[in-house]
Amino acid sequence: MSKKPSCCNSSTKSKKLDWFLWLVISISAILYIYFWQFSESISDIKWLNLLAGSVYELLNIMWWGLAIGVLMVAALAKIPKEFVISILGDGKGLSGKIRATMAGVLLDLCSHGILMVGSQLYKRGASTGQVMAFLIASPWNSLSLTIILISLIGMTWTLSFILFSMVIAIISGVIFDHLVAQKILPDNPNKIDIPKDFNFWKEAKKSLGNNNYNSKFFLDIIISGVKESRMVIKWILFGTLLASLIRTFIETDNFQTFFGPTLAGLGLTILVATILEVCSEGSAPIAADILTRAEAPGNSFAFLMTGVSTDYTEIMILKDTTKSWKIALFLPLITVPQVIFISWIMNFG
């Protein structure tokens, strides 16, 4: 008897009430509405205004990325696994990791929307290495954010950051798939083999022709996107609340004072990037400030990269998606040493 796909198992579990999801949604909604409607009338509660204001600001920055992420997750869920794997490759060679890295660089999504897409790629059969390469290359390499970075730090440093992030993504993807091959990390249970006679364009034309594009079809896409994205939304909202607490009770100036181009400054940068949950758009000005004011380009690069590699939101989403703590914890274990090495060269090379 064939084994049921993991997506079937997850749908069964999803019938249980996810109290943590509803808790973070409720707290986020209350704080958002409070700042939107009541903060001026109760202005004497300073810490509450700061906390609610941070949640309000972060959600206003993130909402479009989350919305697009939900729609892309829904679209990916409708695409047969064969199509996804034919585009990314089978994951066995270097080309699959390069394709995944390029997809991450070219896809114009913020760090929160990209997590949804990466999770769905894993469910559609992409190898662990491809998913990791996609996630590592993606969050701040969108077209819109690249333009912002060029305006903030110049063309040379922006292109250098993009190039080195792609190198780390490809190397990390190769390492992850090697560890899977050596049975050190679990393989993706959703993995499939493409038939040898599979023709992408022929099958795509056939598949598109079989759909009935009416209001029910598009409503179903939205509903399925929301359902598939619940796990990601849960951890993103948790990260937003935690980041808002840090912003409220720890002065930002205390972080920036110690971001100089030293080993201690680099270590503190990585620590702050780990703790501070900011959207990719929010990370760009901070990274630019580290480069221009602290004169520490390596720390700036480390802030952008370790915001991905050590981000607790991403680690928890990876754990829930892959059902493996080892895969989630190997993300910082593999990527952070590479980031530190390249950042050190940038600071002192």
Steps between C-alpha positions, in 0.01 A plus 500: 500500500638842406580748769272802527657832407602723786255766385215261579634446848537872560144568391374253759701664775381845392147417626629543855480853639837669478475707818842658448399626155182659633684642802756688289229612255288633787785684674623647171150611403433659841828695496450605137146628561605667826774705331280575199199620699586570864870581550452878490223492762710287740838656427625480861564123469832545325618139482165380366505769231853399400408131492178552304670751269772248413245229422302751292811606307631147435163366387452795265841426348447123474138468389562519124777240514279268705208551261709424191656206684156355575399527132827343381462216749148440369624506140783258580255266671305484171810420293581128465829398662645397163488861379680636807776239482542540123568872553730462801667177386512173692732640767770240444753729336635851529260633236199443726652714773595772251145504360353525850743780589412695183130453573556643847694798367248583227182450702386841626370409846586613851656262751162405644331424170799294386468267799155397382626426150802307631277283720276424205799410280599239757148358494510491119811281505802733480811361669606632840805662340288678239261635764792624709670663199169666409442635852857619557517685167152650514401732783681827418595424137170612351506754218331771704732458796807489275404843367458626857840361600670659197361837604617446859846341464586528129522260208834338590411385849148396397628276218767360734236412759283328238792302356623377838148411613459286187833328569391418857161378378648263241769365735246448778260324262774260388595428864140436604438253217832327578392461864167356384684256271719394795184438710609765750188703419161352402399498134195687374209251514322699229777437244392360162666381182399665172406262215766496229246594231367798700466809279457816706337725237271230366382399846467865610277582204289194572472579872408865444233400251333268752432778753169683521597862578191626680436672833493165681847417367654825626316483834635148546853629434466767771352257756762232436776763517384615844475141625845403371654817646370472856819348637714776349265779609507365856877531536520830313249657739687353796822651364325834454385502862842402630675763287252761624576409861873542431441834329290615795734411784848517337622822341602466134792738555656250738514250215648734243777633727687171493471414128858596413728288272644283777455137592289608796297729273444218254394267779256757638363563150424130461341490846279799426403364157401175670280670758363792300215383277471749214360470151753512215392856421561594863843335507635699204518842674659343809757317287574821310547688825748238620700539179498879474507613863690214664717451187459124530392350164554147628270562794243644260514184289487282813191686622317427175613137477474384860159659521413206276739232626430540872147634490288309754189546284668329206646225720160419650332504159767267362452268797123489448531459123767228498395340831867504593680703765832389347428661162385823666802525730747409226398822319701729734764231554583491127444861399627710791869394468489596131341836583760573770787412266375720214406784738847494654656529154271793416599682819873443478573373147 
